[in-house]
Amino acid sequence: MKLGVLFSGGKDSCYALFKAMQEHEVVCLISLMSKNKESYMFHTPNINLVEKQAECLDLPIIIQETKGIKEEELKDLEKVIKEAIKKYKIEGLVTGAIESVYQSSRIQKICDKLNIKCINPLWKKNIEEYWNELIKNGFEIIITAVAAQGLDESWLGKKIDLKNLEELKKLSKKYQFHLGFEGGEAETLVINGPIFKKKINILKAKKEFKDNSGVYTIEHIEIIKK
């Protein structure tokens, strides 16, 4: 089946892509650039890097801007999926949804309307097992935003390896936040992985942290051979 992948550049969309590639033909990535940092549907920190990630993955990407207005942003999603159907003949859309019924139900509705499959390879996945799979398979994941008690400025830009994962587990239990960041407790960016033909090297970034939340803004990168 020819698939498009709803792609934000974070751990979930990258791993959903990885899983989809094992069974189907992924023909394009689909990204929405929301002007609303508090978008209900779409990831925003460092979303401008999706084009560079697509280059590293050697996949074409379709980008659609959206104002990020609640519910209205779904029209922009439908528009870009229609474009992918027309341009790349996709028969299905892959999402990185794990637990968000709000997101998954709305995407499913659009797919039903456009008569394509909606595929959610990570749905209801055990989060600890999932993190271990990500690390074991060689995904290099950094934290690009935090918004939860227990996640301080030191986590911004930090790569999640097995050691840092153990610390995350402890903090998650202590402060009662979702280990997979399903409540928006943190955002991630994947800079390398088993499906990457090249990788991203971060040359310059800045941290901004205030009132228990912060963002790691990447200002300059280079793409390097693996």
N, C-alpha and C positions, 0 to 999 in steps of 0.2 A: 504494500500500500504506500502511495506517495503521501508524505506527511509534511506539514509545517509545524514549527515549534514556537510557542509563545515564549519569548526569550527576554529575560531581564539582565542576564549576566551574573545572577546570584547562584548559590549552590543548588537550589531546587530546580530551576530551569535547565541548568547545565547537566544535572544528574538525570532529569527526565529525558533530555536529549540523548544522553549516553545510553539509557535503557531503550529508547525508541530505535536507535541506530542498530541495536542488536537483532531486531526483528523486522524492521521496515526500511524503506528508502526515505531518508530525510532530504527534502529538496530545497527547503528555505527556512530561515529564521524570521520571526515576526516580532517587532518591538514597538512599544508605544512610549513616546516621550511626553510625560505629563508635566504641565506647567504648574500643577498643584502638588506641592511637596507632601500634602496630607491625603493624597489620592486613596480612595477606598479599594481601587482595583490594581494599581500599578506601582511597582518599585521605582523609586526616583534617585537615590544617591548614586552618583557616577554613571547614570544611565547613558550619558554621552559616549561611554567606552564600548557600547555594544558593537559598534562598527569595527573597532579594533579587535574585539573578541571574535567576531565573524570572520575577520581576515585570518586570525590564528587558527580558526576551525576550518577554514577553506570552504565556507558556505555562504551563499547569497543571503542578503538580509533586506527586508522591507521595513521601513520606519514610518510610523504615523504619529504626527503630533496631536496632542489632545489638551484641552484646557483643564481636564481632570475634574469636571463638575459631576457630582454624584449622579449616577444613572445615565446622564447624558454622554459620559465618556464611553458608554457601551456602543453608541452609534459609531464612534471612531474605531472601536474594535471591530465591529461588523464590517465597516468600510475596508479596513486593511485585510481582513480575512477574505473578503470578496476579491480583492486585488490578487491575493495569493492563489486563489482558486483559478482566476483567469490567467495569471502569468505562469504559474508553476503546476497547474492542474492538481492541486492538493486534494486528497480524498479524506483527510482527517487532520485534526489539530491536537497537538500534544501540550499539556499544561504541567506545571510543577506543583499543582495543588496537593496539599497533604491533609488539611483539616478544615479549610475555610469553605463552608457551605455557601457563604455570600458570593465568593468569587466563582466557585465551581458551578453553582446552579445557573449563574448568569451566562457563563461561557457555554455551558451545555445547551441553554436555550437558543443562543445564537447559532451554534453548530446544527441543532435540529432544524432551525429555520432555513439554513443554507444547505441542508441535506448532506452534511459531512459528519464523520465520526469525531467524538470527543474522547481523547485518551488521557487518562490520569495515572501514569505508572507508579506514582508515589502515594496514592490515596491511602490514608490510614496506616501508613508505615510506622513501625516501632522506631521512635526517634533515636534511641541509643544505638540500635542496630544500624540505623541509617547513617549516623555520624561515623561509625566504625567502617562502614562500606565506603563512604566518601574518602576517608583517609587511606584505607587499604588499597583502593583503586588509584591512588596517586593524584587526587584533586587537591590543588593548592588554593586554599580559601582564606581570604582575609576579611576581617570585620570592618565595614565602612560606615556604620552608624550604630549608636546605642541609645536606648530610651527605656531603661528599666533600672530600678534600684538594684545595686549589686554589680552592675556593669559600669565601671568608671572610665575615665579618660584613657587609662592604660590599655584598654581593649581596642581602642581605635587603631586600625592598621595592623593589628595582631593576626598572625597566621595561626589557624587552628590545626595543631598536631595532637598526638595522643596525650601529651602532657597537659596542654592547654584545655583539651576536652575534659580531662578529669577535674580541672579547676572549674570549668563551666558547669559540670554536673553538680558539684558542691554548691555553687552559687545559685543554681536553678532550684535546688531543694531548699536552700536557706531562705531565698527571697521569693520563692514561688512564681518564677517566670517560666515560660515555655522553653524547653531546651532547644526546640527547633525554630524558635523565634516566630511562631505562628501568630502571636499577638502583637507583632511589630516591635518586639523588645530589642531587636538588632537587625541589621541588613548586612549582606555579604557580597563579595565579588570573587569570582574565580579567575585566577591569572594563569593557570596551567592545569593540565589534566590529560588523561589517556587519549582523549579524542582531539586534543590540540596538536596541530602540526607545528605551530610556533608558540612561544609563550610571551607573556607581558612582563616587562621589568619596570618597576615604578622608580622614576628618577626624582620626582618632587611631589610632595603632598603636604597638606596642612591639616591640623586638628583644630576643631572648634568645639568647646564643651561648656555647657551652662545648665544649671538646674537639673541634674540627673540625665541629661541627654547630650549627644554630640554627634558630629559628622566628621568623617575622614575624607577630605576632598582631594582627589588625585589631579594634580595640575600638569604633570608631564610624564610621559612613558616612552619606552622604546619596545619594539617588537624584535625578539631575538630568536635565533635558531635553537632548536633543542639538541 
